[in-house]
Amino acid sequence: MTEYHMPVMLTESVQALKVKPDGIYVDLTFGGGGHSKEILKRLDKGHLYAFDQDTDTLANAEKIEDRSFTFIKANFRYLTKYLKVYEVTQVDGILGDLGISSHQIDEGSRGFSTRMNGSLDMRMNRDSDYSAFDLVNTIKESDMKIILSTYGEVKNAGRVAKAICVSRVNKPIETTGELVKVLERLAPRGKQNKFFAQVFQAIRIEVNDEMDILREVLEQSAGVMKKGGTIAFISYHSLEDRMVKNFFNNGKIYGDAEKDIYGNVIRPFMPMNRKPITAGTEEIARNKRARSAKLRVAEKL
Ligand SMILES: C[S@@+](CC[C@H](N)C(=O)[O-])C[C@H]1O[C@@H](n2cnc3c(N)ncnc32)[C@H](O)[C@@H]1O
């Protein structure tokens, strides 16, 4: 457990990886290093490569003094590319704990929190040149509506998109507080916080290109995983979970599965569970982030 971030489903996810002491593993989402440290405890001659695109995680990575550990400050969409740099062609396991960390939310200035006023930023990678400010102040109303309804499941997406576009005519929306002000009038009674969270989630997903990146990394993971290797993803909203589920079940993220002449689904992974694993009541009581978490595990065929 770290102050930076309390890891979710730590035991369940790391156990699912069935870490071999001499195996090669990848933690796609290092964050506070909770999952990475647990994997490292199980390694002897093996190695762990951990990715994170947020500079704030560097300090956490620097605290880990272990020859079995390599930190890669990069977007995990470059998984294959970076593994090549380290001359790794195949791995025994990959873990992804998607979304943002508690640290990122708690730093109000980064703009992820609906409750703290900060600049409209929401970039996980602050070297990126596209922030929530750019999105909110330049996007076409029709595109905003699609983003809100697809990524945030916002019911009155059209009205929200319009309100944002009207509000920015005289002066750009610069802070999360200003955005919340625009949203306040449209929030369903008694469900304000949920509504703000849905809008913020949608913007964050688009700013960080989270859906495309998840698709890319799922497809790449099939190419780098050893036969019998394990992949485990923890997701926090239905869109992510659906992508992971479809890929594990159908070998495809969108559309129907393809079958061979014997009627077997052509897919790189075999899902280990029909239903996702969820956190226990005790963990949920300790850590409310665990409430929406869904863990899916699959084995490379
Ligand atoms: C939920 S937190 C992971 C927490 C971590 N498992 C722990 O125990 O501390 C997600 C982390 O993944 C990082 N992240 C999200 N998407 C990423 C991406 N596409 N590439 C690299 N890092 C990413 C975020 O910056 C964040 O630090």
The ligand as an ORCA input file, in Angstrom:
! r2SCAN-3c Opt
* xyz 0 1
  C      -4.583      2.887    -11.816
  S      -3.009      3.554    -11.906
  C      -1.981      2.166    -11.603
  C      -1.683      1.957    -10.167
  C      -0.668      0.874     -9.892
  N      -1.133     -0.424    -10.313
  C      -0.321      0.850     -8.422
  O      -0.485     -0.195     -7.797
  O       0.123      1.860     -7.912
  C      -2.767      3.783    -13.602
  C      -1.395      4.330    -13.991
  O      -1.199      4.030    -15.363
  C      -0.673      5.136    -16.029
  N      -1.149      5.036    -17.399
  C      -2.423      5.054    -17.836
  N      -2.473      4.924    -19.163
  C      -1.180      4.806    -19.580
  C      -0.560      4.621    -20.849
  N      -1.274      4.568    -21.964
  N       0.782      4.512    -20.897
  C       1.523      4.576    -19.765
  N       1.001      4.759    -18.542
  C      -0.331      4.865    -18.452
  C      -1.195      6.337    -15.292
  O      -0.315      7.428    -15.454
  C      -1.259      5.824    -13.848
  O      -0.085      6.147    -13.152
*
